Amino acid sequence: MTDVNLSSSWSAVFSEIPRLAFIPDTIWVDDSSGETLVSLSKHTDPDGWHAAVCANSPVITQVDFGEAPSGQKSSVPSSSCSQPSIVADMLEALNVRPGQSVLEIGTGTGWNAALLSHLVGEHGRVVTIEVDRRLARDARHSLANSGYHPVVIAGDGLEGYLPGAPYDRVISTAALRELVPRAWLDQLRPGGRLVTPWGTDWSNGAMLTLDLGSDHVARGRFSGDLAFMRVRSQRRALYAWTPTTEEIERAQISTTECRGSDLDRILNPGKGSFAIGARLTSCCLMVEWDKHGELHHNLELDDAATKSWAQLDANLNDPAPFTVRQLGPRQLWDEAEGAYDWWYEQGEPMLDRFGFRCRSGLQWVWLDDPDNVVRRLS
């Protein structure tokens, strides 16, 4: 993988187990508009396929949960092979040792399972779970062809795999919505480590690394902005609830002093986005950039459970205050501004100041100290 800038140790591992051996003949790439995915075949465009697979980028390997045939277009990616540099970062955090037992959630193409199998060696064991039976079947075939034979299970990864427990390491290649599954923690050996992408309805989130102590308390921190597909059963939380036209006409209309610089800090993953998502409860965010023209954006916030909704008309070309529409029992934009103010008052904390703890069935995000609770999740 000459296009991937990795440490020498990971370059050697990735060269020994090349990603292209696990990528299907048809992948999906952005079309010229950047809004639609089109199929790219290894047989009709081998150079394009090879360039995409060898780049330091994720490769979309399935759309529409396998229902879209080659030649059609789609806007719904449903499985991918992760960006190699991110794979290296997550495996580095996982710190797998020879002889260990590892549980992977999200087999996908099987490439990551092959890397894990290589790391644990002949005396270790890897169990990998894939919710899509067709993907599990194809991954099992690719792994066998590459000389690796982890246990490949077709099933719900959120339940872990109890027959193989306990595990020294647990890793997920699909993002969680806030709560870490109790099964993963129950199946992790004391002294073990768990690594997963973690996010909220507001922000895609970060990498969460948890260590399970002998006291059965899991402690960890967040690092690195990650963009991973959500666990399938949790994806419904990503789809916005939109009120009817009649309901929107009854929305309360106001203005906000929030300006373009504030908007950047609110939405930017490198600034306040993670903190605001950690602070807010059940607030889905959808941003339509340039919806009404250049630098004229539309933001919608919703909570389907309470039928609350807010819309921000952010016209950066106009010095007038942005217009806000809100309806429902929750004033979602006011809550988002409150979370933004809180972030500012805390000194604009970045990821390295946030942590996570699980104890006796309770889970919470903290800032600077485990007793300084940002939000209790369970």
PABA-203874 format. One record per residue: residue number from 1; x negated, z, y of N, C-alpha, C in turn. Coordinates in pm, whole numbers. Example, Ala and Ser with C-alpha at 12.3 -4.5 7.8 and 13.67 -1.06 7.14 Angstrom:
2
pos n_u n_w n_v ca_u ca_w ca_v c_u c_w c_v
1 -1319 780 -569 -1230 780 -450 -1320 780 -330 .
2 -1285 708 -225 -1367 714 -106 -1290 787 3 .
! end
This chain:
378
pos n_u n_w n_v ca_u ca_w ca_v c_u c_w c_v
1 -85 0 -119 0 0 0 -88 0 124 .
2 -137 -113 161 -232 -121 271 -166 -89 405 .
3 -33 -96 416 33 -71 544 59 78 567 .
4 23 165 471 53 306 481 -73 384 513 .
5 -70 462 621 -185 541 662 -170 681 604 .
6 -242 708 494 -231 835 425 -369 895 406 .
7 -371 1024 371 -498 1086 335 -551 1018 210 .
8 -680 1033 186 -741 964 72 -681 1010 -60 .
9 -644 1138 -71 -589 1187 -196 -454 1124 -225 .
10 -367 1115 -124 -235 1055 -145 -246 903 -159 .
11 -340 843 -91 -360 698 -108 -396 665 -252 .
12 -477 752 -312 -516 729 -451 -396 742 -544 .
13 -312 845 -520 -194 865 -604 -98 749 -589 .
14 -75 705 -465 20 597 -441 -32 464 -494 .
15 -163 448 -496 -219 326 -554 -203 324 -705 .
16 -213 441 -767 -198 450 -911 -52 431 -953 .
17 40 474 -865 184 463 -893 248 386 -778 .
18 234 255 -773 283 177 -659 435 177 -649 .
19 483 184 -527 627 187 -504 696 59 -550 .
20 629 -54 -536 695 -181 -566 738 -193 -712 .
21 678 -113 -801 717 -116 -942 855 -56 -965 .
22 908 13 -863 1036 81 -877 1147 21 -789 .
23 1112 -78 -709 1209 -136 -616 1285 -250 -684 .
24 1417 -254 -674 1493 -364 -737 1464 -498 -671 .
25 1498 -604 -739 1470 -739 -689 1547 -770 -561 .
26 1661 -704 -539 1738 -724 -416 1738 -595 -337 .
27 1693 -603 -212 1698 -490 -120 1781 -532 1 .
28 1799 -440 95 1885 -466 210 1810 -434 338 .
29 1815 -527 433 1741 -512 558 1835 -540 676 .
30 1794 -497 795 1872 -522 915 1876 -671 946 .
31 1992 -718 992 1999 -856 1039 1949 -863 1183 .
32 1962 -974 1247 1908 -993 1381 1973 -901 1484 .
33 2097 -860 1460 2166 -773 1554 2124 -627 1540 .
34 2065 -593 1425 2027 -455 1399 2144 -365 1365 .
35 2263 -422 1350 2383 -343 1322 2440 -368 1183 .
36 2391 -471 1115 2444 -509 984 2329 -525 886 .
37 2354 -488 761 2254 -502 656 2282 -629 576 .
38 2176 -704 548 2188 -826 467 2091 -815 351 .
39 2124 -881 241 2040 -872 122 1913 -957 139 .
40 1806 -909 77 1678 -979 75 1630 -984 -70 .
41 1617 -1104 -123 1585 -1120 -265 1436 -1146 -287 .
42 1383 -1082 -387 1244 -1104 -427 1223 -1247 -475 .
43 1328 -1309 -527 1316 -1442 -584 1325 -1552 -478 .
44 1408 -1531 -375 1424 -1635 -273 1331 -1615 -154 .
45 1287 -1493 -131 1194 -1466 -20 1092 -1363 -66 .
46 1002 -1400 -155 905 -1304 -210 814 -1243 -104 .
47 775 -1322 -3 687 -1268 101 760 -1163 185 .
48 885 -1191 221 962 -1095 299 988 -968 220 .
49 1023 -985 93 1049 -870 6 924 -784 -7 .
50 812 -847 -32 686 -775 -51 644 -703 77 .
51 662 -768 192 626 -704 319 711 -580 344 .
52 840 -590 314 929 -475 335 894 -360 243 .
53 862 -391 119 833 -287 20 699 -220 46 .
54 604 -294 99 470 -240 122 455 -175 259 .
55 557 -183 344 550 -121 476 574 29 466 .
56 528 101 565 552 246 571 690 271 630 .
57 792 230 557 930 240 601 1018 265 479 .
58 1135 325 500 1227 336 387 1278 198 348 .
59 1313 183 222 1370 57 171 1510 88 120 .
60 1609 20 177 1747 39 132 1767 -41 3 .
61 1800 28 -103 1809 -34 -235 1953 -50 -284 .
62 2048 9 -212 2189 -5 -250 2277 13 -126 .
63 2382 -66 -117 2482 -49 -12 2621 -38 -75 .
64 2712 22 -1 2852 32 -47 2863 89 -188 .
65 2770 180 -222 2772 248 -352 2769 149 -469 .
66 2699 36 -447 2680 -63 -551 2789 -166 -563 .
67 2884 -165 -470 2999 -256 -480 2976 -388 -406 .
68 2875 -396 -319 2852 -518 -243 2754 -609 -318 .
69 2795 -727 -360 2704 -818 -430 2604 -881 -334 .
70 2497 -933 -391 2396 -1002 -312 2460 -1118 -235 .
71 2419 -1133 -110 2473 -1241 -27 2576 -1192 73 .
72 2635 -1077 47 2731 -1021 142 2658 -932 242 .
73 2731 -893 346 2677 -804 448 2742 -667 433 .
74 2674 -568 488 2725 -431 481 2671 -351 597 .
75 2736 -241 627 2686 -148 728 2674 -8 670 .
76 2692 5 537 2693 138 473 2584 146 367 .
77 2464 193 403 2361 215 301 2399 333 214 .
78 2375 322 83 2414 431 -6 2300 483 -93 .
79 2186 413 -96 2068 466 -165 1945 395 -109 .
80 1833 466 -112 1710 408 -58 1589 468 -126 .
81 1476 405 -104 1348 459 -145 1277 504 -18 .
82 1239 631 -13 1196 693 112 1066 635 166 .
83 1045 656 294 923 613 363 802 682 299 .
84 700 606 260 588 666 187 520 783 258 .
85 501 775 389 435 886 458 521 1012 455 .
86 655 996 458 745 1111 448 741 1167 306 .
87 736 1080 206 722 1125 68 597 1210 53 .
88 487 1164 112 362 1240 104 375 1375 173 .
89 442 1378 289 461 1504 362 542 1604 279 .
90 648 1554 214 733 1644 136 661 1693 11 .
91 586 1606 -55 511 1648 -172 399 1744 -134 .
92 340 1723 -18 238 1815 32 299 1954 53 .
93 419 1956 113 487 2084 135 527 2150 3 .
94 565 2069 -95 610 2122 -224 495 2188 -300 .
95 374 2135 -283 254 2195 -342 266 2209 -494 .
96 294 2097 -559 310 2095 -705 174 2112 -772 .
97 173 2191 -880 50 2215 -956 67 2166 -1100 .
98 -45 2127 -1165 -36 2085 -1305 27 2194 -1391 .
99 111 2152 -1484 174 2244 -1576 304 2304 -1527 .
100 342 2276 -1404 464 2336 -1350 589 2260 -1394 .
101 703 2327 -1376 834 2268 -1404 901 2238 -1272 .
102 949 2113 -1255 1004 2068 -1127 1144 2011 -1147 .
103 1234 2048 -1059 1368 1989 -1053 1377 1902 -928 .
104 1415 1776 -947 1434 1684 -834 1582 1647 -825 .
105 1636 1655 -706 1774 1612 -681 1769 1480 -605 .
106 1826 1376 -664 1825 1244 -602 1719 1155 -661 .
107 1740 1106 -782 1640 1023 -850 1615 893 -776 .
108 1724 829 -727 1708 701 -659 1642 598 -748 .
109 1532 542 -702 1461 439 -778 1378 498 -891 .
110 1346 627 -883 1260 690 -981 1116 703 -936 .
111 1081 645 -821 941 648 -776 894 792 -753 .
112 974 872 -685 934 1009 -656 921 1090 -785 .
113 1009 1064 -883 1000 1133 -1012 871 1096 -1084 .
114 828 971 -1069 701 929 -1129 584 1002 -1063 .
115 590 1015 -930 484 1088 -859 480 1234 -903 .
116 598 1295 -917 604 1434 -962 550 1448 -1104 .
117 585 1353 -1191 536 1356 -1329 384 1347 -1333 .
118 329 1265 -1247 184 1253 -1237 122 1385 -1193 .
119 185 1451 -1097 128 1574 -1041 134 1690 -1139 .
120 242 1701 -1217 251 1813 -1312 168 1789 -1438 .
121 138 1663 -1465 53 1632 -1579 123 1645 -1712 .
122 47 1629 -1818 105 1624 -1952 163 1758 -1998 .
123 121 1867 -1936 173 1998 -1976 284 2046 -1884 .
124 321 1966 -1785 430 2001 -1695 559 1932 -1736 .
125 662 1956 -1656 793 1900 -1691 869 1868 -1563 .
126 933 1752 -1560 1015 1710 -1446 1155 1678 -1495 .
127 1254 1736 -1428 1394 1701 -1448 1444 1641 -1318 .
128 1504 1525 -1324 1554 1459 -1204 1700 1420 -1223 .
129 1781 1445 -1121 1926 1426 -1128 1970 1320 -1028 .
130 2055 1228 -1075 2109 1122 -990 2260 1114 -1009 .
131 2334 1119 -897 2480 1120 -905 2538 984 -946 .
132 2464 876 -917 2510 741 -948 2455 700 -1086 .
133 2545 680 -1182 2502 653 -1319 2422 524 -1332 .
134 2458 423 -1251 2384 297 -1259 2243 314 -1206 .
135 2228 390 -1099 2094 415 -1046 2012 498 -1144 .
136 2076 597 -1208 2006 679 -1307 1956 592 -1422 .
137 2040 500 -1468 2002 410 -1578 1883 324 -1538 .
138 1890 263 -1419 1782 174 -1374 1652 251 -1353 .
139 1664 374 -1297 1544 455 -1275 1480 494 -1407 .
140 1560 530 -1505 1508 566 -1637 1428 448 -1696 .
141 1480 328 -1676 1413 207 -1727 1281 185 -1653 .
142 1281 196 -1520 1159 174 -1442 1053 279 -1473 .
143 1097 403 -1491 1003 510 -1525 937 485 -1660 .
144 1017 446 -1757 961 419 -1891 862 304 -1886 .
145 894 200 -1808 804 86 -1796 672 124 -1730 .
146 676 228 -1647 555 274 -1579 482 384 -1657 .
147 536 419 -1774 469 516 -1859 507 661 -1834 .
148 617 685 -1762 659 822 -1733 796 848 -1796 .
149 813 971 -1842 936 1003 -1914 993 1138 -1872 .
150 1023 1156 -1744 1092 1279 -1705 1233 1279 -1763 .
151 1296 1394 -1763 1435 1404 -1806 1522 1353 -1691 .
152 1593 1243 -1712 1679 1184 -1609 1825 1217 -1643 .
153 1889 1289 -1554 2026 1333 -1574 2118 1261 -1476 .
154 2227 1206 -1526 2331 1150 -1438 2434 1261 -1414 .
155 2440 1310 -1291 2531 1420 -1263 2523 1464 -1118 .
156 2592 1573 -1087 2598 1628 -952 2477 1716 -927 .
157 2387 1669 -843 2265 1743 -816 2287 1876 -749 .
158 2399 1894 -680 2425 2022 -614 2437 2136 -715 .
159 2465 2102 -841 2476 2204 -945 2343 2232 -1014 .
160 2238 2157 -975 2111 2173 -1042 2122 2131 -1188 .
161 2032 2184 -1271 2039 2156 -1416 1996 2283 -1488 .
162 2095 2363 -1522 2071 2495 -1578 1993 2492 -1710 .
163 2017 2394 -1800 1942 2395 -1927 1791 2389 -1910 .
164 1744 2336 -1797 1599 2326 -1775 1541 2440 -1695 .
165 1624 2531 -1646 1578 2639 -1560 1503 2746 -1643 .
166 1416 2825 -1578 1388 2824 -1434 1282 2720 -1399 .
167 1279 2682 -1271 1185 2583 -1220 1085 2649 -1125 .
168 963 2596 -1126 862 2642 -1030 882 2576 -894 .
169 939 2457 -896 960 2382 -773 1095 2310 -779 .
170 1163 2303 -665 1285 2224 -651 1269 2139 -527 .
171 1299 2009 -539 1290 1918 -425 1413 1829 -423 .
172 1466 1807 -304 1578 1715 -288 1535 1598 -202 .
173 1577 1478 -240 1550 1359 -158 1677 1312 -88 .
174 1777 1400 -82 1899 1375 -5 1920 1494 86 .
175 1971 1469 206 1984 1575 305 2104 1665 276 .
176 2084 1794 299 2191 1892 286 2259 1914 419 .
177 2388 1945 413 2461 1989 531 2463 2142 533 .
178 2366 2198 601 2356 2339 635 2328 2432 517 .
179 2419 2445 422 2404 2544 316 2316 2493 202 .
180 2221 2575 160 2141 2545 42 2223 2586 -81 .
181 2244 2496 -177 2325 2531 -294 2274 2654 -367 .
182 2366 2744 -399 2327 2866 -468 2262 2835 -603 .
183 2308 2726 -669 2251 2690 -799 2102 2661 -789 .
184 2058 2598 -681 1916 2568 -667 1834 2695 -659 .
185 1884 2792 -584 1812 2918 -569 1816 2999 -698 .
186 1931 2997 -766 1944 3071 -891 1853 3014 -999 .
187 1827 2883 -994 1747 2818 -1097 1598 2811 -1061 .
188 1564 2863 -943 1425 2865 -898 1359 2996 -944 .
189 1242 2986 -999 1168 3103 -1046 1118 3185 -925 .
190 1126 3318 -928 1064 3398 -821 918 3358 -802 .
191 880 3336 -678 749 3282 -648 750 3131 -635 .
192 866 3070 -663 879 2924 -656 909 2876 -516 .
193 909 2744 -501 929 2682 -369 1033 2572 -377 .
194 1111 2560 -270 1215 2458 -257 1191 2380 -128 .
195 1197 2248 -136 1181 2160 -20 1298 2064 -14 .
196 1363 2055 101 1478 1965 116 1495 1921 260 .
197 1543 1800 282 1591 1764 416 1716 1846 447 .
198 1728 1892 569 1837 1981 608 1891 1933 743 .
199 2024 1932 757 2080 1886 883 2214 1950 913 .
200 2265 1919 1030 2395 1966 1076 2479 1845 1111 .
201 2605 1869 1148 2690 1758 1190 2642 1700 1323 .
202 2566 1776 1398 2515 1731 1528 2383 1655 1513 .
203 2297 1706 1427 2161 1654 1418 2124 1628 1273 .
204 2055 1517 1247 2011 1488 1111 1919 1597 1060 .
205 1842 1660 1149 1769 1779 1111 1623 1764 1082 .
206 1577 1835 978 1435 1852 956 1408 1880 809 .
207 1281 1898 777 1243 1940 643 1244 2092 638 .
208 1313 2146 539 1319 2291 518 1237 2325 395 .
209 1143 2418 411 1062 2467 300 1092 2614 281 .
210 1140 2650 160 1178 2787 128 1093 2838 13 .
211 1048 2963 25 980 3031 -84 1067 3147 -131 .
212 1086 3158 -262 1168 3264 -320 1080 3381 -361 .
213 1106 3497 -298 1026 3615 -327 1069 3686 -453 .
214 988 3782 -493 1023 3863 -611 1145 3948 -586 .
215 1181 3967 -458 1302 4041 -421 1425 3951 -418 .
216 1408 3825 -461 1515 3725 -467 1568 3687 -328 .
217 1486 3706 -227 1516 3660 -92 1436 3532 -67 .
218 1503 3426 -22 1437 3299 9 1409 3293 158 .
219 1284 3269 192 1241 3266 331 1171 3135 359 .
220 1194 3079 477 1126 2954 508 1140 2911 651 .
221 1082 2795 678 1082 2739 813 1112 2590 809 .
222 1138 2536 927 1167 2394 943 1044 2323 998 .
223 1033 2194 966 925 2111 1020 968 1966 1016 .
224 913 1886 1104 927 1741 1099 1069 1686 1107 .
225 1096 1601 1203 1226 1534 1213 1238 1434 1099 .
226 1342 1448 1016 1362 1361 900 1498 1292 908 .
227 1502 1167 869 1628 1092 863 1654 1052 718 .
228 1729 1135 647 1761 1109 507 1912 1090 491 .
229 1951 1012 392 2093 1001 359 2144 1136 311 .
230 2266 1166 349 2329 1292 310 2367 1290 163 .
231 2363 1407 98 2418 1424 -36 2558 1362 -39 .
232 2589 1283 -141 2711 1200 -138 2838 1281 -116 .
233 2850 1394 -182 2974 1472 -168 2988 1534 -31 .
234 2881 1532 50 2887 1590 184 2893 1483 293 .
235 2894 1356 254 2891 1251 355 3018 1243 437 .
236 3130 1292 382 3254 1286 458 3242 1361 590 .
237 3153 1460 595 3136 1536 718 3072 1453 828 .
238 3013 1339 791 2948 1253 890 3046 1159 959 .
239 3163 1140 898 3255 1043 953 3347 1110 1055 .
240 3348 1055 1174 3420 1118 1284 3571 1110 1265 .
241 3638 1212 1317 3783 1209 1327 3818 1160 1467 .
242 3904 1060 1473 3942 1003 1602 4091 1022 1624 .
243 4131 1083 1734 4273 1100 1762 4340 967 1796 .
244 4471 968 1795 4547 847 1829 4538 821 1978 .
245 4578 700 2017 4578 665 2159 4668 759 2238 .
246 4782 792 2181 4875 883 2249 4813 1021 2267 .
247 4741 1069 2166 4675 1200 2178 4566 1197 2284 .
248 4489 1087 2287 4382 1077 2388 4439 1076 2529 .
249 4556 1015 2546 4618 1012 2679 4656 1152 2726 .
250 4673 1246 2633 4708 1383 2670 4584 1472 2684 .
251 4465 1415 2668 4343 1494 2676 4320 1547 2817 .
252 4257 1662 2826 4217 1717 2955 4100 1637 3009 .
253 4105 1602 3137 3999 1523 3199 3926 1609 3300 .
254 3795 1606 3292 3711 1682 3385 3582 1605 3407 .
255 3491 1664 3480 3357 1605 3498 3253 1709 3460 .
256 3132 1662 3441 3022 1751 3406 2903 1723 3497 .
257 2827 1827 3523 2705 1812 3603 2588 1762 3518 .
258 2611 1744 3390 2509 1689 3302 2469 1549 3350 .
259 2340 1525 3360 2290 1396 3404 2208 1330 3293 .
260 2148 1216 3326 2072 1142 3227 1958 1221 3167 .
261 1886 1298 3250 1775 1378 3199 1826 1485 3103 .
262 1942 1544 3135 2001 1643 3044 2040 1577 2913 .
263 2098 1459 2923 2143 1387 2804 2026 1359 2711 .
264 1911 1324 2769 1792 1301 2688 1752 1428 2613 .
265 1755 1541 2680 1715 1666 2615 1817 1709 2510 .
266 1945 1678 2533 2050 1715 2439 2043 1633 2311 .
267 2010 1504 2322 2017 1413 2208 1883 1387 2141 .
268 1775 1416 2207 1642 1381 2157 1598 1477 2046 .
269 1567 1424 1925 1522 1511 1817 1394 1587 1851 .
270 1314 1532 1942 1191 1598 1982 1211 1699 2093 .
271 1335 1719 2132 1364 1816 2239 1470 1915 2191 .
272 1595 1903 2239 1692 2006 2209 1791 1978 2099 .
273 1788 1859 2041 1893 1819 1947 1902 1913 1827 .
274 1790 1948 1765 1794 2035 1647 1851 2171 1683 .
275 1804 2229 1792 1849 2362 1832 1998 2365 1862 .
276 2047 2262 1929 2190 2256 1962 2272 2245 1834 .
277 2228 2163 1738 2297 2152 1611 2296 2282 1533 .
278 2183 2354 1540 2174 2482 1470 2267 2585 1532 .
279 2293 2573 1659 2376 2669 1732 2525 2642 1715 .
280 2563 2513 1710 2704 2474 1705 2759 2482 1563 .
281 2888 2510 1554 2957 2512 1425 3048 2390 1414 .
282 3033 2313 1307 3126 2203 1275 3159 2117 1397 .
283 3056 2054 1449 3075 1965 1564 3004 1834 1535 .
284 3079 1734 1493 3023 1602 1462 2996 1525 1590 .
285 2883 1460 1596 2843 1383 1713 2828 1236 1675 .
286 2886 1147 1756 2866 1004 1739 2831 945 1874 .
287 2720 873 1881 2673 813 2006 2678 662 1993 .
288 2743 597 2087 2747 451 2094 2668 409 2217 .
289 2544 374 2194 2455 336 2304 2501 204 2367 .
290 2500 200 2499 2532 77 2574 2670 21 2537 .
291 2764 107 2500 2895 58 2458 2966 -18 2570 .
292 2950 29 2693 3019 -33 2806 2923 -113 2894 .
293 2808 -150 2840 2708 -222 2917 2577 -147 2915 .
294 2473 -210 2971 2341 -148 2969 2342 -12 3036 .
295 2288 88 2967 2278 226 3016 2414 290 3043 .
296 2516 241 2978 2650 301 2991 2697 338 2849 .
297 2674 466 2814 2690 511 2677 2822 586 2658 .
298 2862 595 2532 2982 671 2496 2946 774 2390 .
299 2981 900 2414 2959 1006 2317 3094 1061 2273 .
300 3111 1079 2142 3232 1143 2092 3194 1260 2003 .
301 3263 1370 2021 3244 1491 1943 3376 1522 1875 .
302 3372 1568 1749 3497 1601 1685 3479 1709 1580 .
303 3587 1778 1555 3599 1875 1446 3732 1848 1379 .
304 3726 1781 1263 3849 1740 1196 3931 1859 1151 .
305 3865 1970 1118 3938 2087 1066 4034 2144 1168 .
306 3995 2143 1296 4081 2199 1400 4147 2091 1485 .
307 4120 1963 1452 4171 1850 1530 4133 1865 1677 .
308 4003 1895 1696 3947 1902 1831 3858 1780 1853 .
309 3856 1732 1977 3786 1607 2008 3740 1608 2153 .
310 3627 1546 2178 3578 1531 2315 3507 1398 2329 .
311 3512 1343 2450 3446 1216 2478 3374 1227 2611 .
312 3249 1181 2612 3170 1179 2736 3141 1035 2772 .
313 3183 995 2892 3154 861 2945 3028 874 3029 .
314 2914 836 2971 2785 858 3035 2732 728 3095 .
315 2766 703 3219 2721 583 3290 2598 618 3373 .
316 2481 583 3322 2356 618 3390 2330 532 3512 .
317 2411 427 3533 2394 342 3650 2468 397 3773 .
318 2555 494 3751 2643 545 3856 2604 689 3889 .
319 2580 721 4016 2542 858 4051 2659 958 4039 .
320 2780 908 4020 2895 997 4009 2885 1081 3882 .
321 2945 1200 3881 2944 1285 3760 3008 1214 3643 .
322 2958 1243 3524 3014 1186 3402 3155 1241 3378 .
323 3241 1155 3326 3378 1196 3293 3383 1250 3151 .
324 3458 1360 3135 3473 1425 3005 3622 1432 2970 .
325 3656 1396 2848 3792 1414 2796 3785 1507 2676 .
326 3875 1606 2673 3875 1703 2564 4018 1735 2521 .
327 4036 1751 2392 4167 1794 2342 4148 1878 2217 .
328 4249 1958 2187 4245 2045 2069 4211 2187 2107 .
329 4217 2277 2011 4191 2419 2038 4046 2448 2077 .
330 3952 2364 2037 3813 2382 2076 3778 2286 2189 .
331 3710 2334 2289 3658 2249 2397 3515 2211 2359 .
332 3504 2104 2281 3378 2075 2215 3265 2041 2312 .
333 3295 1968 2419 3187 1938 2512 3140 2064 2583 .
334 3232 2152 2617 3193 2279 2679 3105 2359 2584 .
335 3138 2358 2454 3056 2428 2357 2916 2366 2348 .
336 2911 2232 2350 2781 2164 2343 2696 2197 2466 .
337 2759 2200 2584 2685 2237 2705 2639 2382 2698 .
338 2723 2468 2639 2683 2607 2623 2563 2622 2531 .
339 2560 2542 2423 2446 2544 2332 2320 2490 2400 .
340 2339 2390 2485 2227 2335 2562 2172 2440 2658 .
341 2259 2512 2727 2216 2619 2817 2141 2727 2740 .
342 2193 2761 2621 2126 2862 2538 1985 2817 2502 .
343 1971 2690 2464 1839 2637 2429 1743 2649 2547 .
344 1790 2617 2666 1707 2626 2786 1666 2771 2813 .
345 1762 2862 2799 1735 3004 2826 1635 3064 2726 .
346 1629 3007 2604 1536 3055 2502 1396 2997 2519 .
347 1377 2918 2624 1246 2858 2648 1228 2723 2582 .
348 1340 2652 2559 1338 2518 2499 1260 2515 2367 .
349 1301 2598 2270 1227 2606 2144 1231 2478 2063 .
350 1119 2446 2003 1108 2333 1913 1120 2383 1768 .
351 1107 2291 1673 1128 2322 1532 1043 2438 1482 .
352 921 2448 1530 829 2546 1473 869 2690 1504 .
353 971 2710 1588 1017 2845 1618 1141 2883 1537 .
354 1192 2791 1457 1313 2818 1380 1280 2843 1233 .
355 1358 2931 1173 1342 2960 1031 1475 2977 962 .
356 1470 3000 832 1590 3005 748 1571 3117 647 .
357 1681 3189 617 1673 3295 517 1800 3297 433 .
358 1783 3323 303 1894 3340 210 1877 3475 142 .
359 1980 3558 150 1972 3690 88 2112 3734 44 .
360 2125 3769 -83 2251 3823 -136 2370 3732 -104 .
361 2350 3603 -117 2458 3509 -92 2477 3472 54 .
362 2406 3538 144 2415 3506 288 2301 3412 327 .
363 2333 3320 417 2233 3227 467 2244 3219 619 .
364 2130 3216 686 2135 3204 832 2008 3137 885 .
365 2025 3077 1004 1915 3018 1080 1872 3119 1184 .
366 1741 3137 1199 1692 3233 1298 1591 3168 1393 .
367 1569 3236 1504 1475 3189 1605 1370 3297 1629 .
368 1245 3262 1603 1129 3350 1626 1119 3467 1528 .
369 1231 3526 1490 1231 3642 1401 1356 3638 1314 .
370 1345 3670 1184 1462 3664 1097 1581 3747 1143 .
371 1556 3850 1224 1666 3932 1274 1732 3872 1398 .
372 1671 3770 1456 1727 3702 1574 1809 3583 1525 .
373 1932 3610 1485 2016 3510 1418 2071 3408 1518 .
374 2046 3280 1491 2102 3172 1572 2246 3146 1529 .
375 2265 3136 1397 2401 3118 1342 2400 3156 1195 .
376 2500 3235 1158 2517 3269 1017 2599 3158 951 .
377 2547 3107 840 2610 2991 774 2704 3032 662 .
378 2683 3148 602 2769 3194 495 2775 3346 494 .
! end
